Amino acid sequence: MNNPKAMMVLGRLYEEGLGTKKDPAKALAYYEYASQHHEPYALYKIGMFLEEGIHHQCIDGQPMREQALQYFREAQN
């Protein structure tokens, strides 16, 4: 699919478990795809995954606040 908004929506469905099982890894993958196309909500959600320590780059559930802040700033632009 080449529709960042659709990828962002799919991410939300997997994150919330709407119509499917919750799958944070799939949600993040869809958000990351959408973020490559500068979808603000997807950028924000990746920042939240980093802030909450549930992003795959987080070690032992430790938040990555500096990286999260970068995503939050990019989402604002």
DRENZA-971444 format. One record per residue (C-alpha): x, y negated, z negated. Coordinates in steps of 0.2 Angstrom, whole numbers. Layout:
<nodes>
xx  yy  zz
X  Y  Z
...
</nodes>
This chain:
<nodes>
xx  yy  zz
0  0  0
6  -17  4
-6  -26  -8
2  -33  -23
-15  -38  -31
-21  -20  -29
-5  -13  -36
-8  -25  -51
-26  -18  -53
-20  0  -52
-7  -4  -66
-21  -11  -77
-32  4  -74
-18  16  -79
-13  5  -94
-31  4  -101
-36  22  -95
-51  15  -85
-57  29  -74
-41  39  -77
-30  45  -91
-19  32  -99
-2  32  -92
10  18  -97
24  24  -85
12  24  -70
5  7  -76
23  0  -77
28  7  -60
13  -2  -52
16  -18  -61
34  -18  -56
29  -16  -38
17  -31  -39
30  -41  -48
42  -39  -33
29  -49  -24
28  -62  -38
11  -57  -44
9  -68  -61
-1  -55  -71
11  -41  -67
26  -51  -72
17  -56  -88
13  -37  -91
31  -32  -88
36  -45  -101
24  -38  -113
31  -20  -111
48  -27  -114
42  -37  -129
33  -22  -137
48  -10  -134
38  2  -122
47  -3  -106
58  12  -100
74  1  -102
70  -2  -121
81  9  -132
72  18  -146
57  6  -145
68  -9  -148
60  -25  -140
70  -34  -126
65  -51  -130
77  -61  -119
72  -51  -104
53  -52  -109
55  -71  -109
62  -71  -92
47  -62  -85
35  -74  -95
44  -89  -87
43  -82  -70
25  -78  -72
22  -97  -76
30  -102  -59
</nodes>
